[in-house]
Amino acid sequence: MDREQVRYYIDRWELVKAVERRELQRMSMKRRFEQTAAMFAAGVSFPKDDVFAQQRAEEIERVRRTWEKLKRGKT
């Protein structure tokens, strides 16, 4: 790639990032939660060991606490 092609590539990805940022800003909390839940559900199919299971349980609890705060209007 020459310098001009690299510049075009970088500029193009900056545009993509801007569009994604706007989409995320407009997305409802409900939709964000649905996407997060889908990612967690997909993770169920991965093998688990005791350490991973404990870390996952802690992360799920942290996410639940965060959502509870958001529902109560505290950020």
PDB file of N, CA, C and O in Angstrom:
ATOM      1  N   MET A   1       0.846  -1.177   0.000  1.00  0.00           N
ATOM      2  CA  MET A   1       0.000   0.000   0.000  1.00  0.00           C
ATOM      3  C   MET A   1       0.893   1.244   0.000  1.00  0.00           C
ATOM      4  O   MET A   1       1.908   1.310   0.694  1.00  0.00           O
ATOM      5  N   ASP A   2       0.494   2.183  -0.772  1.00  0.00           N
ATOM      6  CA  ASP A   2       1.245   3.433  -0.749  1.00  0.00           C
ATOM      7  C   ASP A   2       0.615   4.395   0.268  1.00  0.00           C
ATOM      8  O   ASP A   2      -0.422   4.086   0.856  1.00  0.00           O
ATOM      9  N   ARG A   3       1.224   5.524   0.467  1.00  0.00           N
ATOM     10  CA  ARG A   3       0.792   6.485   1.481  1.00  0.00           C
ATOM     11  C   ARG A   3      -0.672   6.917   1.273  1.00  0.00           C
ATOM     12  O   ARG A   3      -1.429   7.032   2.236  1.00  0.00           O
ATOM     13  N   GLU A   4      -1.054   7.149   0.039  1.00  0.00           N
ATOM     14  CA  GLU A   4      -2.424   7.592  -0.260  1.00  0.00           C
ATOM     15  C   GLU A   4      -3.448   6.515   0.088  1.00  0.00           C
ATOM     16  O   GLU A   4      -4.516   6.816   0.620  1.00  0.00           O
ATOM     17  N   GLN A   5      -3.121   5.273  -0.212  1.00  0.00           N
ATOM     18  CA  GLN A   5      -4.025   4.172   0.108  1.00  0.00           C
ATOM     19  C   GLN A   5      -4.163   3.992   1.619  1.00  0.00           C
ATOM     20  O   GLN A   5      -5.252   3.718   2.124  1.00  0.00           O
ATOM     21  N   VAL A   6      -3.069   4.146   2.321  1.00  0.00           N
ATOM     22  CA  VAL A   6      -3.109   4.038   3.784  1.00  0.00           C
ATOM     23  C   VAL A   6      -3.979   5.148   4.354  1.00  0.00           C
ATOM     24  O   VAL A   6      -4.795   4.896   5.241  1.00  0.00           O
ATOM     25  N   ARG A   7      -3.823   6.357   3.868  1.00  0.00           N
ATOM     26  CA  ARG A   7      -4.627   7.487   4.333  1.00  0.00           C
ATOM     27  C   ARG A   7      -6.116   7.234   4.069  1.00  0.00           C
ATOM     28  O   ARG A   7      -6.956   7.499   4.930  1.00  0.00           O
ATOM     29  N   TYR A   8      -6.436   6.722   2.876  1.00  0.00           N
ATOM     30  CA  TYR A   8      -7.826   6.408   2.529  1.00  0.00           C
ATOM     31  C   TYR A   8      -8.378   5.354   3.487  1.00  0.00           C
ATOM     32  O   TYR A   8      -9.500   5.483   3.976  1.00  0.00           O
ATOM     33  N   TYR A   9      -7.593   4.316   3.753  1.00  0.00           N
ATOM     34  CA  TYR A   9      -7.999   3.244   4.647  1.00  0.00           C
ATOM     35  C   TYR A   9      -8.298   3.789   6.048  1.00  0.00           C
ATOM     36  O   TYR A   9      -9.336   3.480   6.634  1.00  0.00           O
ATOM     37  N   ILE A  10      -7.407   4.577   6.561  1.00  0.00           N
ATOM     38  CA  ILE A  10      -7.587   5.149   7.899  1.00  0.00           C
ATOM     39  C   ILE A  10      -8.808   6.064   7.936  1.00  0.00           C
ATOM     40  O   ILE A  10      -9.617   5.984   8.861  1.00  0.00           O
ATOM     41  N   ASP A  11      -8.942   6.930   6.937  1.00  0.00           N
ATOM     42  CA  ASP A  11     -10.098   7.835   6.887  1.00  0.00           C
ATOM     43  C   ASP A  11     -11.398   7.056   6.817  1.00  0.00           C
ATOM     44  O   ASP A  11     -12.382   7.419   7.463  1.00  0.00           O
ATOM     45  N   ARG A  12     -11.406   5.992   6.039  1.00  0.00           N
ATOM     46  CA  ARG A  12     -12.611   5.170   5.891  1.00  0.00           C
ATOM     47  C   ARG A  12     -13.001   4.563   7.239  1.00  0.00           C
ATOM     48  O   ARG A  12     -14.177   4.570   7.603  1.00  0.00           O
ATOM     49  N   TRP A  13     -12.030   4.041   7.979  1.00  0.00           N
ATOM     50  CA  TRP A  13     -12.341   3.440   9.271  1.00  0.00           C
ATOM     51  C   TRP A  13     -12.767   4.487  10.301  1.00  0.00           C
ATOM     52  O   TRP A  13     -13.545   4.177  11.203  1.00  0.00           O
ATOM     53  N   GLU A  14     -12.284   5.689  10.186  1.00  0.00           N
ATOM     54  CA  GLU A  14     -12.747   6.758  11.070  1.00  0.00           C
ATOM     55  C   GLU A  14     -14.228   7.026  10.820  1.00  0.00           C
ATOM     56  O   GLU A  14     -14.987   7.257  11.762  1.00  0.00           O
ATOM     57  N   LEU A  15     -14.640   6.996   9.555  1.00  0.00           N
ATOM     58  CA  LEU A  15     -16.065   7.173   9.223  1.00  0.00           C
ATOM     59  C   LEU A  15     -16.899   6.030   9.794  1.00  0.00           C
ATOM     60  O   LEU A  15     -17.980   6.259  10.338  1.00  0.00           O
ATOM     61  N   VAL A  16     -16.405   4.814   9.673  1.00  0.00           N
ATOM     62  CA  VAL A  16     -17.113   3.653  10.211  1.00  0.00           C
ATOM     63  C   VAL A  16     -17.264   3.783  11.722  1.00  0.00           C
ATOM     64  O   VAL A  16     -18.341   3.532  12.263  1.00  0.00           O
ATOM     65  N   LYS A  17     -16.190   4.174  12.406  1.00  0.00           N
ATOM     66  CA  LYS A  17     -16.257   4.351  13.860  1.00  0.00           C
ATOM     67  C   LYS A  17     -17.278   5.420  14.244  1.00  0.00           C
ATOM     68  O   LYS A  17     -17.988   5.270  15.239  1.00  0.00           O
ATOM     69  N   ALA A  18     -17.355   6.479  13.474  1.00  0.00           N
ATOM     70  CA  ALA A  18     -18.309   7.556  13.765  1.00  0.00           C
ATOM     71  C   ALA A  18     -19.740   7.060  13.627  1.00  0.00           C
ATOM     72  O   ALA A  18     -20.593   7.378  14.455  1.00  0.00           O
ATOM     73  N   VAL A  19     -20.002   6.288  12.590  1.00  0.00           N
ATOM     74  CA  VAL A  19     -21.351   5.734  12.395  1.00  0.00           C
ATOM     75  C   VAL A  19     -21.693   4.785  13.537  1.00  0.00           C
ATOM     76  O   VAL A  19     -22.794   4.849  14.084  1.00  0.00           O
ATOM     77  N   GLU A  20     -20.770   3.913  13.898  1.00  0.00           N
ATOM     78  CA  GLU A  20     -21.020   2.982  15.001  1.00  0.00           C
ATOM     79  C   GLU A  20     -21.281   3.728  16.306  1.00  0.00           C
ATOM     80  O   GLU A  20     -22.165   3.352  17.076  1.00  0.00           O
ATOM     81  N   ARG A  21     -20.516   4.778  16.548  1.00  0.00           N
ATOM     82  CA  ARG A  21     -20.690   5.575  17.761  1.00  0.00           C
ATOM     83  C   ARG A  21     -22.100   6.178  17.809  1.00  0.00           C
ATOM     84  O   ARG A  21     -22.764   6.138  18.845  1.00  0.00           O
ATOM     85  N   ARG A  22     -22.549   6.736  16.676  1.00  0.00           N
ATOM     86  CA  ARG A  22     -23.898   7.316  16.625  1.00  0.00           C
ATOM     87  C   ARG A  22     -24.963   6.249  16.848  1.00  0.00           C
ATOM     88  O   ARG A  22     -25.948   6.485  17.548  1.00  0.00           O
ATOM     89  N   GLU A  23     -24.767   5.074  16.252  1.00  0.00           N
ATOM     90  CA  GLU A  23     -25.734   3.989  16.435  1.00  0.00           C
ATOM     91  C   GLU A  23     -25.819   3.576  17.899  1.00  0.00           C
ATOM     92  O   GLU A  23     -26.913   3.359  18.419  1.00  0.00           O
ATOM     93  N   LEU A  24     -24.686   3.465  18.557  1.00  0.00           N
ATOM     94  CA  LEU A  24     -24.688   3.089  19.968  1.00  0.00           C
ATOM     95  C   LEU A  24     -25.340   4.160  20.834  1.00  0.00           C
ATOM     96  O   LEU A  24     -26.041   3.837  21.792  1.00  0.00           O
ATOM     97  N   GLN A  25     -25.119   5.419  20.510  1.00  0.00           N
ATOM     98  CA  GLN A  25     -25.716   6.500  21.288  1.00  0.00           C
ATOM     99  C   GLN A  25     -27.238   6.503  21.148  1.00  0.00           C
ATOM    100  O   GLN A  25     -27.946   6.857  22.091  1.00  0.00           O
ATOM    101  N   ARG A  26     -27.730   6.119  20.002  1.00  0.00           N
ATOM    102  CA  ARG A  26     -29.182   6.113  19.753  1.00  0.00           C
ATOM    103  C   ARG A  26     -29.857   4.840  20.235  1.00  0.00           C
ATOM    104  O   ARG A  26     -31.081   4.799  20.359  1.00  0.00           O
ATOM    105  N   MET A  27     -29.079   3.803  20.508  1.00  0.00           N
ATOM    106  CA  MET A  27     -29.642   2.516  20.896  1.00  0.00           C
ATOM    107  C   MET A  27     -30.254   2.598  22.299  1.00  0.00           C
ATOM    108  O   MET A  27     -29.683   3.193  23.212  1.00  0.00           O
ATOM    109  N   SER A  28     -31.415   1.992  22.440  1.00  0.00           N
ATOM    110  CA  SER A  28     -32.087   2.011  23.743  1.00  0.00           C
ATOM    111  C   SER A  28     -31.347   1.108  24.732  1.00  0.00           C
ATOM    112  O   SER A  28     -30.624   0.189  24.346  1.00  0.00           O
ATOM    113  N   MET A  29     -31.548   1.394  26.005  1.00  0.00           N
ATOM    114  CA  MET A  29     -30.940   0.560  27.041  1.00  0.00           C
ATOM    115  C   MET A  29     -31.447  -0.875  26.931  1.00  0.00           C
ATOM    116  O   MET A  29     -30.702  -1.827  27.163  1.00  0.00           O
ATOM    117  N   LYS A  30     -32.717  -1.017  26.576  1.00  0.00           N
ATOM    118  CA  LYS A  30     -33.296  -2.357  26.433  1.00  0.00           C
ATOM    119  C   LYS A  30     -32.545  -3.139  25.364  1.00  0.00           C
ATOM    120  O   LYS A  30     -32.199  -4.303  25.567  1.00  0.00           O
ATOM    121  N   ARG A  31     -32.296  -2.506  24.238  1.00  0.00           N
ATOM    122  CA  ARG A  31     -31.596  -3.182  23.140  1.00  0.00           C
ATOM    123  C   ARG A  31     -30.160  -3.515  23.538  1.00  0.00           C
ATOM    124  O   ARG A  31     -29.654  -4.586  23.203  1.00  0.00           O
ATOM    125  N   ARG A  32     -29.504  -2.601  24.251  1.00  0.00           N
ATOM    126  CA  ARG A  32     -28.141  -2.878  24.720  1.00  0.00           C
ATOM    127  C   ARG A  32     -28.127  -4.084  25.642  1.00  0.00           C
ATOM    128  O   ARG A  32     -27.243  -4.936  25.556  1.00  0.00           O
ATOM    129  N   PHE A  33     -29.115  -4.147  26.525  1.00  0.00           N
ATOM    130  CA  PHE A  33     -29.213  -5.284  27.431  1.00  0.00           C
ATOM    131  C   PHE A  33     -29.445  -6.577  26.649  1.00  0.00           C
ATOM    132  O   PHE A  33     -28.843  -7.604  26.959  1.00  0.00           O
ATOM    133  N   GLU A  34     -30.309  -6.531  25.644  1.00  0.00           N
ATOM    134  CA  GLU A  34     -30.579  -7.721  24.828  1.00  0.00           C
ATOM    135  C   GLU A  34     -29.304  -8.212  24.146  1.00  0.00           C
ATOM    136  O   GLU A  34     -29.044  -9.415  24.098  1.00  0.00           O
ATOM    137  N   GLN A  35     -28.520  -7.292  23.626  1.00  0.00           N
ATOM    138  CA  GLN A  35     -27.270  -7.682  22.977  1.00  0.00           C
ATOM    139  C   GLN A  35     -26.282  -8.272  23.980  1.00  0.00           C
ATOM    140  O   GLN A  35     -25.594  -9.249  23.685  1.00  0.00           O
ATOM    141  N   THR A  36     -26.219  -7.674  25.156  1.00  0.00           N
ATOM    142  CA  THR A  36     -25.334  -8.202  26.198  1.00  0.00           C
ATOM    143  C   THR A  36     -25.775  -9.594  26.619  1.00  0.00           C
ATOM    144  O   THR A  36     -24.948 -10.489  26.787  1.00  0.00           O
ATOM    145  N   ALA A  37     -27.080  -9.775  26.789  1.00  0.00           N
ATOM    146  CA  ALA A  37     -27.606 -11.080  27.172  1.00  0.00           C
ATOM    147  C   ALA A  37     -27.307 -12.126  26.096  1.00  0.00           C
ATOM    148  O   ALA A  37     -26.994 -13.273  26.414  1.00  0.00           O
ATOM    149  N   ALA A  38     -27.403 -11.734  24.836  1.00  0.00           N
ATOM    150  CA  ALA A  38     -27.104 -12.661  23.742  1.00  0.00           C
ATOM    151  C   ALA A  38     -25.634 -13.082  23.761  1.00  0.00           C
ATOM    152  O   ALA A  38     -25.308 -14.241  23.501  1.00  0.00           O
ATOM    153  N   MET A  39     -24.760 -12.137  24.068  1.00  0.00           N
ATOM    154  CA  MET A  39     -23.336 -12.480  24.148  1.00  0.00           C
ATOM    155  C   MET A  39     -23.074 -13.438  25.305  1.00  0.00           C
ATOM    156  O   MET A  39     -22.293 -14.379  25.167  1.00  0.00           O
ATOM    157  N   PHE A  40     -23.719 -13.205  26.439  1.00  0.00           N
ATOM    158  CA  PHE A  40     -23.557 -14.118  27.570  1.00  0.00           C
ATOM    159  C   PHE A  40     -24.092 -15.497  27.215  1.00  0.00           C
ATOM    160  O   PHE A  40     -23.475 -16.508  27.549  1.00  0.00           O
ATOM    161  N   ALA A  41     -25.249 -15.544  26.532  1.00  0.00           N
ATOM    162  CA  ALA A  41     -25.829 -16.831  26.143  1.00  0.00           C
ATOM    163  C   ALA A  41     -24.894 -17.577  25.192  1.00  0.00           C
ATOM    164  O   ALA A  41     -24.758 -18.796  25.289  1.00  0.00           O
ATOM    165  N   ALA A  42     -24.266 -16.869  24.295  1.00  0.00           N
ATOM    166  CA  ALA A  42     -23.327 -17.504  23.369  1.00  0.00           C
ATOM    167  C   ALA A  42     -22.133 -18.071  24.125  1.00  0.00           C
ATOM    168  O   ALA A  42     -21.584 -19.104  23.742  1.00  0.00           O
ATOM    169  N   GLY A  43     -21.736 -17.403  25.188  1.00  0.00           N
ATOM    170  CA  GLY A  43     -20.598 -17.860  25.976  1.00  0.00           C
ATOM    171  C   GLY A  43     -20.864 -19.148  26.726  1.00  0.00           C
ATOM    172  O   GLY A  43     -19.924 -19.812  27.160  1.00  0.00           O
ATOM    173  N   VAL A  44     -22.123 -19.514  26.889  1.00  0.00           N
ATOM    174  CA  VAL A  44     -22.480 -20.739  27.605  1.00  0.00           C
ATOM    175  C   VAL A  44     -21.918 -21.969  26.895  1.00  0.00           C
ATOM    176  O   VAL A  44     -21.627 -22.979  27.536  1.00  0.00           O
ATOM    177  N   SER A  45     -21.766 -21.888  25.584  1.00  0.00           N
ATOM    178  CA  SER A  45     -21.304 -23.050  24.827  1.00  0.00           C
ATOM    179  C   SER A  45     -19.809 -23.316  24.972  1.00  0.00           C
ATOM    180  O   SER A  45     -19.338 -24.377  24.563  1.00  0.00           O
ATOM    181  N   PHE A  46     -19.052 -22.380  25.544  1.00  0.00           N
ATOM    182  CA  PHE A  46     -17.621 -22.581  25.717  1.00  0.00           C
ATOM    183  C   PHE A  46     -17.353 -23.456  26.934  1.00  0.00           C
ATOM    184  O   PHE A  46     -18.095 -23.398  27.915  1.00  0.00           O
ATOM    185  N   PRO A  47     -16.295 -24.269  26.878  1.00  0.00           N
ATOM    186  CA  PRO A  47     -15.969 -25.109  28.036  1.00  0.00           C
ATOM    187  C   PRO A  47     -15.618 -24.249  29.249  1.00  0.00           C
ATOM    188  O   PRO A  47     -15.070 -23.154  29.122  1.00  0.00           O
ATOM    189  N   LYS A  48     -15.946 -24.767  30.405  1.00  0.00           N
ATOM    190  CA  LYS A  48     -15.706 -24.008  31.635  1.00  0.00           C
ATOM    191  C   LYS A  48     -14.820 -24.817  32.578  1.00  0.00           C
ATOM    192  O   LYS A  48     -14.963 -26.034  32.688  1.00  0.00           O
ATOM    193  N   ASP A  49     -13.939 -24.154  33.230  1.00  0.00           N
ATOM    194  CA  ASP A  49     -13.220 -24.766  34.329  1.00  0.00           C
ATOM    195  C   ASP A  49     -13.626 -24.011  35.596  1.00  0.00           C
ATOM    196  O   ASP A  49     -14.349 -23.018  35.512  1.00  0.00           O
ATOM    197  N   ASP A  50     -13.190 -24.449  36.726  1.00  0.00           N
ATOM    198  CA  ASP A  50     -13.619 -23.842  37.984  1.00  0.00           C
ATOM    199  C   ASP A  50     -13.261 -22.367  38.077  1.00  0.00           C
ATOM    200  O   ASP A  50     -14.062 -21.565  38.556  1.00  0.00           O
ATOM    201  N   VAL A  51     -12.070 -22.003  37.625  1.00  0.00           N
ATOM    202  CA  VAL A  51     -11.636 -20.607  37.699  1.00  0.00           C
ATOM    203  C   VAL A  51     -12.503 -19.757  36.780  1.00  0.00           C
ATOM    204  O   VAL A  51     -12.971 -18.687  37.168  1.00  0.00           O
ATOM    205  N   PHE A  52     -12.713 -20.241  35.560  1.00  0.00           N
ATOM    206  CA  PHE A  52     -13.538 -19.490  34.622  1.00  0.00           C
ATOM    207  C   PHE A  52     -14.965 -19.366  35.146  1.00  0.00           C
ATOM    208  O   PHE A  52     -15.562 -18.294  35.048  1.00  0.00           O
ATOM    209  N   ALA A  53     -15.516 -20.432  35.695  1.00  0.00           N
ATOM    210  CA  ALA A  53     -16.886 -20.397  36.218  1.00  0.00           C
ATOM    211  C   ALA A  53     -17.003 -19.367  37.340  1.00  0.00           C
ATOM    212  O   ALA A  53     -17.999 -18.646  37.405  1.00  0.00           O
ATOM    213  N   GLN A  54     -16.025 -19.287  38.209  1.00  0.00           N
ATOM    214  CA  GLN A  54     -16.050 -18.318  39.301  1.00  0.00           C
ATOM    215  C   GLN A  54     -15.952 -16.897  38.757  1.00  0.00           C
ATOM    216  O   GLN A  54     -16.683 -16.007  39.192  1.00  0.00           O
ATOM    217  N   GLN A  55     -15.045 -16.688  37.802  1.00  0.00           N
ATOM    218  CA  GLN A  55     -14.908 -15.359  37.208  1.00  0.00           C
ATOM    219  C   GLN A  55     -16.200 -14.963  36.501  1.00  0.00           C
ATOM    220  O   GLN A  55     -16.632 -13.813  36.589  1.00  0.00           O
ATOM    221  N   ARG A  56     -16.811 -15.903  35.810  1.00  0.00           N
ATOM    222  CA  ARG A  56     -18.052 -15.623  35.096  1.00  0.00           C
ATOM    223  C   ARG A  56     -19.161 -15.271  36.085  1.00  0.00           C
ATOM    224  O   ARG A  56     -19.914 -14.324  35.855  1.00  0.00           O
ATOM    225  N   ALA A  57     -19.267 -16.006  37.158  1.00  0.00           N
ATOM    226  CA  ALA A  57     -20.288 -15.726  38.161  1.00  0.00           C
ATOM    227  C   ALA A  57     -20.083 -14.333  38.767  1.00  0.00           C
ATOM    228  O   ALA A  57     -21.050 -13.602  38.983  1.00  0.00           O
ATOM    229  N   GLU A  58     -18.843 -13.970  39.035  1.00  0.00           N
ATOM    230  CA  GLU A  58     -18.551 -12.645  39.578  1.00  0.00           C
ATOM    231  C   GLU A  58     -18.902 -11.556  38.572  1.00  0.00           C
ATOM    232  O   GLU A  58     -19.444 -10.514  38.940  1.00  0.00           O
ATOM    233  N   GLU A  59     -18.594 -11.799  37.307  1.00  0.00           N
ATOM    234  CA  GLU A  59     -18.901 -10.818  36.261  1.00  0.00           C
ATOM    235  C   GLU A  59     -20.418 -10.661  36.078  1.00  0.00           C
ATOM    236  O   GLU A  59     -20.919  -9.549  35.911  1.00  0.00           O
ATOM    237  N   ILE A  60     -21.131 -11.774  36.112  1.00  0.00           N
ATOM    238  CA  ILE A  60     -22.593 -11.711  35.997  1.00  0.00           C
ATOM    239  C   ILE A  60     -23.169 -10.910  37.154  1.00  0.00           C
ATOM    240  O   ILE A  60     -24.064 -10.089  36.954  1.00  0.00           O
ATOM    241  N   GLU A  61     -22.679 -11.132  38.333  1.00  0.00           N
ATOM    242  CA  GLU A  61     -23.161 -10.393  39.500  1.00  0.00           C
ATOM    243  C   GLU A  61     -22.847  -8.907  39.367  1.00  0.00           C
ATOM    244  O   GLU A  61     -23.681  -8.066  39.704  1.00  0.00           O
ATOM    245  N   ARG A  62     -21.664  -8.577  38.885  1.00  0.00           N
ATOM    246  CA  ARG A  62     -21.294  -7.176  38.682  1.00  0.00           C
ATOM    247  C   ARG A  62     -22.212  -6.516  37.658  1.00  0.00           C
ATOM    248  O   ARG A  62     -22.640  -5.378  37.850  1.00  0.00           O
ATOM    249  N   VAL A  63     -22.512  -7.215  36.587  1.00  0.00           N
ATOM    250  CA  VAL A  63     -23.406  -6.679  35.559  1.00  0.00           C
ATOM    251  C   VAL A  63     -24.814  -6.496  36.128  1.00  0.00           C
ATOM    252  O   VAL A  63     -25.463  -5.484  35.861  1.00  0.00           O
ATOM    253  N   ARG A  64     -25.281  -7.458  36.900  1.00  0.00           N
ATOM    254  CA  ARG A  64     -26.610  -7.332  37.514  1.00  0.00           C
ATOM    255  C   ARG A  64     -26.695  -6.120  38.439  1.00  0.00           C
ATOM    256  O   ARG A  64     -27.687  -5.391  38.430  1.00  0.00           O
ATOM    257  N   ARG A  65     -25.650  -5.913  39.233  1.00  0.00           N
ATOM    258  CA  ARG A  65     -25.633  -4.739  40.121  1.00  0.00           C
ATOM    259  C   ARG A  65     -25.639  -3.443  39.313  1.00  0.00           C
ATOM    260  O   ARG A  65     -26.324  -2.483  39.667  1.00  0.00           O
ATOM    261  N   THR A  66     -24.878  -3.426  38.238  1.00  0.00           N
ATOM    262  CA  THR A  66     -24.837  -2.229  37.382  1.00  0.00           C
ATOM    263  C   THR A  66     -26.210  -1.947  36.794  1.00  0.00           C
ATOM    264  O   THR A  66     -26.665  -0.803  36.807  1.00  0.00           O
ATOM    265  N   TRP A  67     -26.878  -2.979  36.278  1.00  0.00           N
ATOM    266  CA  TRP A  67     -28.210  -2.786  35.689  1.00  0.00           C
ATOM    267  C   TRP A  67     -29.217  -2.329  36.747  1.00  0.00           C
ATOM    268  O   TRP A  67     -30.091  -1.512  36.460  1.00  0.00           O
ATOM    269  N   GLU A  68     -29.098  -2.848  37.948  1.00  0.00           N
ATOM    270  CA  GLU A  68     -30.004  -2.408  39.015  1.00  0.00           C
ATOM    271  C   GLU A  68     -29.809  -0.923  39.297  1.00  0.00           C
ATOM    272  O   GLU A  68     -30.782  -0.188  39.466  1.00  0.00           O
ATOM    273  N   LYS A  69     -28.553  -0.480  39.349  1.00  0.00           N
ATOM    274  CA  LYS A  69     -28.282   0.949  39.562  1.00  0.00           C
ATOM    275  C   LYS A  69     -28.857   1.776  38.423  1.00  0.00           C
ATOM    276  O   LYS A  69     -29.450   2.830  38.652  1.00  0.00           O
ATOM    277  N   LEU A  70     -28.682   1.303  37.204  1.00  0.00           N
ATOM    278  CA  LEU A  70     -29.203   2.045  36.050  1.00  0.00           C
ATOM    279  C   LEU A  70     -30.732   2.131  36.087  1.00  0.00           C
ATOM    280  O   LEU A  70     -31.315   3.163  35.753  1.00  0.00           O
ATOM    281  N   LYS A  71     -31.364   1.042  36.495  1.00  0.00           N
ATOM    282  CA  LYS A  71     -32.836   1.047  36.585  1.00  0.00           C
ATOM    283  C   LYS A  71     -33.313   2.019  37.642  1.00  0.00           C
ATOM    284  O   LYS A  71     -34.377   2.622  37.503  1.00  0.00           O
ATOM    285  N   ARG A  72     -32.523   2.178  38.709  1.00  0.00           N
ATOM    286  CA  ARG A  72     -32.896   3.117  39.766  1.00  0.00           C
ATOM    287  C   ARG A  72     -32.489   4.539  39.420  1.00  0.00           C
ATOM    288  O   ARG A  72     -32.790   5.467  40.171  1.00  0.00           O
ATOM    289  N   GLY A  73     -31.807   4.723  38.290  1.00  0.00           N
ATOM    290  CA  GLY A  73     -31.410   6.061  37.868  1.00  0.00           C
ATOM    291  C   GLY A  73     -30.100   6.540  38.431  1.00  0.00           C
ATOM    292  O   GLY A  73     -29.802   7.734  38.396  1.00  0.00           O
ATOM    293  N   LYS A  74     -29.301   5.608  38.957  1.00  0.00           N
ATOM    294  CA  LYS A  74     -27.995   5.973  39.500  1.00  0.00           C
ATOM    295  C   LYS A  74     -26.935   5.454  38.559  1.00  0.00           C
ATOM    296  O   LYS A  74     -26.956   4.283  38.179  1.00  0.00           O
ATOM    297  N   THR A  75     -26.002   6.319  38.177  1.00  0.00           N
ATOM    298  CA  THR A  75     -24.913   5.877  37.296  1.00  0.00           C
ATOM    299  C   THR A  75     -23.593   5.896  37.996  1.00  0.00           C
ATOM    300  O   THR A  75     -22.573   5.553  37.399  1.00  0.00           O
TER     301      THR A  75
END
